[in-house]
Amino acid sequence: MTPTLRSTGILASMLALAALAAPAHAQFGGVFGGSRNRNSSSDEQDKCTEQKRSTGSRVAGGILGSIAGSVAGNVGGLITYVPVAVFADQITASIACRLDPEEQEKAADATLEATRGVDENTAPEVGQMAEWTSETREDVSGTSTVVASNDVDENGLQCISVADVIIVKGEETRAEKRMCRRPPAARYSIAA
């Protein structure tokens, strides 16, 4: 096999894998009725991954991503992490994507501490805050602060608003989340 033919085959294979990794609406430009408009106003739109993909697409994307990553290196120092599912009821995806798993645990623990009332019938006070500092990376820290509270509503839920702030290498990321509990439960969880 000639070197030119081999190079053409490798290039064709890479392009085919790239096409598999792209969602159908991106491949065909909305020919099949896919929406071109995306609602980007929501904080939760800022996920680590934009949408769920098929297994084949994830495999192909992973292969191409690792190839591109090894070639390009850590472009611009931007690293994203996968949110750990066990903390999904305590920290938002926009925060989790910037933190490694150990830091996600610290952020979730800070939220639990900030949202803890005096007893199971008392809501935390507005302004109650908990701080954390990473033990795995320098220049990474965060806070969780209760910024608003309401009484038990007609559905029996007591809700609060919590603001998370993280600083990763001097860059600040903020996210506000609505958290609720049904008394006498002591723990608040992110409300959908």
C-alpha positions in Angstrom: 0.0 0.0 0.0 1.4 3.4 -1.0 1.9 6.0 1.7 -0.5 8.4 -0.1 -3.2 5.8 -0.1 -2.6 4.9 3.5 -2.8 8.7 4.5 -6.0 9.1 2.5 -7.5 6.1 4.3 -6.6 7.4 7.7 -8.0 10.8 6.9 -11.2 9.3 5.6 -11.6 7.2 8.7 -11.0 10.2 11.0 -13.6 12.2 9.1 -16.1 9.3 9.3 -15.6 9.1 13.1 -16.0 12.9 13.4 -19.3 12.7 11.6 -20.5 10.0 14.0 -19.5 12.1 17.0 -21.6 15.1 15.8 -25.4 15.1 16.5 -27.6 14.5 13.5 -28.9 18.1 13.4 -25.2 19.3 13.3 -24.4 17.0 10.4 -27.4 17.9 8.3 -28.0 21.5 9.3 -31.6 21.0 10.4 -32.7 19.2 7.2 -34.6 16.7 9.3 -36.6 19.4 11.2 -34.1 19.8 14.0 -34.3 23.1 15.8 -31.5 25.6 15.2 -32.5 27.8 18.1 -31.1 26.9 21.5 -32.2 28.5 24.8 -28.9 29.7 26.2 -30.3 31.9 28.9 -30.5 29.2 31.6 -27.5 28.5 33.9 -28.2 24.8 33.6 -27.6 25.0 29.8 -23.9 25.4 30.8 -23.4 21.7 31.2 -20.1 19.9 30.8 -21.7 18.1 27.8 -24.3 19.9 25.7 -26.5 16.9 25.1 -26.9 13.1 25.5 -25.4 11.2 22.7 -25.5 7.6 21.5 -22.9 5.1 22.6 -21.3 5.0 19.2 -21.1 8.7 19.1 -19.6 8.9 22.6 -17.0 6.3 21.7 -16.0 8.0 18.4 -16.0 11.4 20.2 -13.8 10.0 22.9 -11.3 8.6 20.4 -11.2 11.8 18.4 -11.1 13.9 21.6 -8.1 12.0 23.0 -6.3 12.3 19.7 -7.0 16.0 19.5 -6.1 16.4 23.2 -2.8 14.7 22.8 -2.0 16.8 19.7 -3.2 20.1 21.0 -2.4 19.7 24.7 -4.2 21.6 27.4 -5.4 24.6 25.3 -5.7 27.7 27.3 -5.6 25.8 30.6 -9.4 25.2 30.5 -10.2 21.8 32.1 -13.7 20.5 32.6 -14.6 17.6 34.8 -17.6 15.3 34.8 -20.1 16.0 37.6 -20.2 13.2 40.2 -23.8 11.9 40.3 -23.9 11.5 44.1 -23.5 15.3 44.5 -26.0 16.3 41.9 -28.6 17.2 44.5 -26.2 19.6 46.2 -24.1 21.4 43.5 -25.1 22.6 40.0 -23.5 21.2 36.8 -21.9 24.6 36.0 -20.0 24.5 39.3 -19.2 20.7 39.2 -17.7 21.0 35.7 -15.0 23.2 37.0 -14.1 21.0 40.0 -12.4 17.6 40.3 -14.3 14.9 42.2 -12.6 15.7 45.6 -13.5 19.4 45.2 -17.1 18.5 44.2 -17.3 16.6 47.5 -16.0 19.7 49.4 -18.5 22.0 47.6 -21.4 19.6 48.4 -20.3 19.4 52.0 -20.2 23.2 52.2 -23.7 23.4 50.8 -24.9 20.9 53.5 -23.2 22.9 56.2 -24.6 26.3 55.0 -28.1 24.9 54.7 -28.2 23.3 58.1 -30.7 24.8 60.5 -30.6 24.8 64.2 -33.0 21.8 64.2 -35.2 20.0 61.6 -38.0 22.5 61.9 -35.9 25.6 61.5 -34.7 27.0 58.2 -31.1 28.2 58.0 -30.6 32.0 58.4 -30.1 34.2 55.4 -26.4 34.9 55.2 -25.4 31.6 56.7 -22.2 30.6 54.8 -19.7 27.8 54.5 -16.2 27.9 52.9 -13.9 25.3 51.5 -10.4 25.1 50.0 -9.1 22.4 47.6 -6.6 20.0 48.9 -5.9 18.6 45.3 -5.2 21.9 43.4 -3.7 25.2 44.4 -5.8 28.4 43.8 -9.2 26.6 44.0 -11.7 27.5 46.7 -15.4 28.2 47.1 -18.3 29.3 49.3 -22.0 28.4 49.7 -24.3 31.1 51.1 -28.0 31.1 51.9 -29.3 34.2 50.1 -33.1 33.8 50.6 -35.6 31.7 52.5 -39.4 31.2 52.5 -42.0 29.6 54.8 -43.5 26.2 54.1 -45.6 26.5 51.0 -49.0 24.9 50.2 -47.3 21.7 49.0 -45.5 21.3 52.4 -42.1 22.4 51.0 -39.7 24.8 52.6 -37.3 26.3 50.0 -34.2 28.5 50.2 -31.9 30.1 47.6 -28.2 29.3 47.9 -25.4 31.1 46.0 -22.3 29.1 45.2 -19.1 30.9 44.3 -15.9 29.1 43.2 -12.6 30.5 42.3 -10.4 28.4 40.0 -7.0 29.9 39.3 -8.3 33.5 39.8 -11.4 33.0 37.7 -14.7 33.3 39.5 -17.8 31.2 38.7 -21.2 31.9 40.4 -24.3 29.8 40.4 -27.6 30.3 42.3 -29.7 27.3 43.1 -33.2 26.8 44.6 -33.1 24.1 47.3 -36.2 22.6 49.0 -37.0 20.1 51.8 -40.2 18.7 53.2 -40.2 19.2 57.0 -39.3 17.4 59.2 -36.5 16.3 56.8 -33.3 18.2 57.7 -31.6 18.1 54.3 -32.3 20.5 51.4 -31.9 19.3 47.8 -31.7 21.2 44.5 -35.3 21.6 43.2 -35.9 20.9 39.5 
